[in-house]
Amino acid sequence: AGPRGAATAGDSGAATAGPLGAATAGPLGAATAGYRGAATAGDWGAATAGPRGAATAGDSGAATAGDSGAATSRGKSSSGKHGLSVARGNNVRVRGGIGAILVIAEENESSYDIKDFKVAVVDGVTIKAGTWYRLKNGELIECDD
């Protein structure tokens, strides 16, 4: 879809939308939206949105948003500078650029109840830009992708 357009794909599909567009893909699919767009992917899917956009992915999915964007998932979430990265589930990961807010919540294994959570700002010293973090014993620790 072109500027201001919308793209939708079924399971295992791919959807791409231009600037100000919206893209949606089903489980295992990939959704990409341009500048100020919104991308949503189902479980195990990948959602990517440009600057100031929003990306959302389901269980074990990956969401990535550009500068000043927001990424939420139940897997891995990554945003650019001044962005927002939110992940909730088990063994989830977050990262962001300078000034980004990282929110991570670990759930109990037997339920969706929150076991622990942490909120931090990427300052480049205590929390490094472009570095993946996971939650362990209530603290953010560096981890691999």
DABEL-V42822 format. One record per residue. N is the residue number from 0. OMEGA is omega in whole degrees, 0 to 359 (999 if undefined). Layout:
# DABEL-V42822
N|OMEGA  N|OMEGA
This chain:
# DABEL-V42822
0|180  1|179  2|180  3|180  4|178  5|179  6|180  7|178  8|178  9|179  10|179  11|181  12|177  13|180  14|180  15|178  16|179  17|180  18|180  19|181  20|178  21|180  22|179  23|176  24|179  25|179  26|181  27|181  28|177  29|180  30|179  31|178  32|180  33|182  34|181  35|179  36|177  37|180  38|179  39|176  40|179  41|180  42|180  43|179  44|178  45|178  46|180  47|178  48|179  49|179  50|180  51|178  52|179  53|178  54|181  55|178  56|181  57|182  58|178  59|179  60|178  61|179  62|180  63|177  64|180  65|180  66|180  67|178  68|179  69|179  70|178  71|178  72|170  73|179  74|179  75|178  76|181  77|177  78|178  79|181  80|181  81|179  82|179  83|178  84|182  85|176  86|180  87|179  88|177  89|180  90|180  91|183  92|176  93|171  94|180  95|176  96|179  97|179  98|179  99|175  100|178  101|178  102|181  103|180  104|176  105|179  106|171  107|181  108|186  109|181  110|177  111|179  112|180  113|176  114|182  115|176  116|180  117|175  118|180  119|176  120|177  121|182  122|180  123|180  124|179  125|177  126|186  127|176  128|176  129|181  130|178  131|178  132|171  133|182  134|176  135|181  136|176  137|182  138|175  139|176  140|179  141|180  142|177  143|176  144|999
